Amino acid sequence: MAFARIAALLKERMGLDAESIGIASVERVVRARCAARGLEDEQAYWEQLNASEEELQELIEAIVIPETWFFRDPEAFAALVRVLAQEWLPKHPEERLRMLSLPCSTGEEPCSMAMSLLDAGFAAQRFYIDAIDISLRAIAYGERGIYGRNSFRAKDLGFRDRYFEPLEHGFRLSEGVRQQVRFRHGNLLANGWLHGAHGYNAIFCRNVLIYFDRPMQDRAIKVLATLLAPGGLLFVGPSETGLALDHGFVSAGIPLAFAFRRAEAAALEAGAPRKTSRAAIPTRPIDPFRPRKSVIAVQPRPKAEAPVEATPKDKSPMAAGHWIEEARRLANQGNLTEALRCCEQNSRDQPASAEVFYLMGMLQDAAGQVHKAAEHYRKALYLDPQHPEALVHLAVALQKEGDTRGAQRLLKRANRLSAIGEGKSGG
């Protein structure tokens, strides 16, 4: 059957497991391409695909649905800056940082990396970021540097005032950020696509491995391990942490960042075999730069008053959003117990919130309490059935507990919601 062969071709070329997005979705895209080409049936389209690399690229473009925004999962960017400032810079006073965003989609992720480092005081000449994606359209969009409102979903948009120029229908990224990012077309699974490339100090490869089957995931992780410098950080999506742990990586011990190091590098740095630690890195940075206001830490931080004591004895009222941000701040410092108390205090003082239950699930995940984490994700979804992150995290928890079928159902649901949201938001 032509559909099966087309699905197999997509898996070979881009790693896509058609079941991860639904066979019906692939069939719908193929039929649309048949109509665009004026072909009568899928068999004729199959023949067209085999005769034209250009049409294969068009099919890939139609399959890929960009779903990204600036400072998505801000803890990862905060962790990137802290680790580089504390660990890398003191040991490499003259060298240049090399970082990779793969897949980079339309550029929001690598540009967030650049803005994070610039905000932290890193000189432009001290780092660059390779941004690579299989989609030529996404690369062109990123190189253009003009973004619509859908790209700005972070709670704190102060970075937009500093690094973007408002236009009639969007925002243009500043040249100072754009020159730090080098966009390139590439395929993680293609032989020799980054021949000779290695030594990246940080790699962001988030939320793509979940679309591969296990053999393709194994292959991709091996490539990433080859590209990563000793002691470098690999950032993956929350639903991909198990893959990293299964392939010789260990947790970097930074709550909610989903950052990993190669096990042998981590052990060498520690001077002994290193366990998978949940403890955070020290929070007081070694600051070789003149500090500037940073937006990559979880925002907004509490003002200059004394820190809020998040315990049952604290009877002072606090807005729901303030409790959540205080809990995130504590989690970033590795203080999971106090962060959970913050969330529990919020639950006592405020009506039930999907966001609070989701955060509690994340904290339980970071503490290795998978069953409790799943319970909180379910509560979040009860209050907000379309909470995409809770769907993905619950899928991962179910997978860890052995419920593969349930995990797959949730991932498909999350993918459908993502596709619907992108269609409504436009560009």
Protein Blocks (a to p, Z undefined) as FASTA:
>chain_A
ZZlmmmmmmmmmnopafklnopklmmmmmmmmmmmnopablklmmmmmmmomklmmmmmm
mmpccdddehiakllmmmmmmmmmmmmmmmmmmbccddddddekjolmmmmmmmmmmmno
pafklpccddddfblklmmmmmnopacfklmmbfblklmmmmcccdfbbcdddfklmmmp
ccddddfkbghklgoiahiabdcdehklmmpcfklmmmmmmmmmmmpcghiacdddfklm
mmmmmnopacehighklpacdfklmmmmnopacdddfbdcdfbdcdfbccdddfkbccdd
ddfbdcddddfklmcdcdfklmmmmmmmmmmnopamlmmmmmmmmmmmpccdfklmmmmm
mmmmmnopaklmmmmmmmmmmmmmmlmklmmmmmmmmmmnopamlmmmmmmmmmmmmmmm
mmmnoZZ
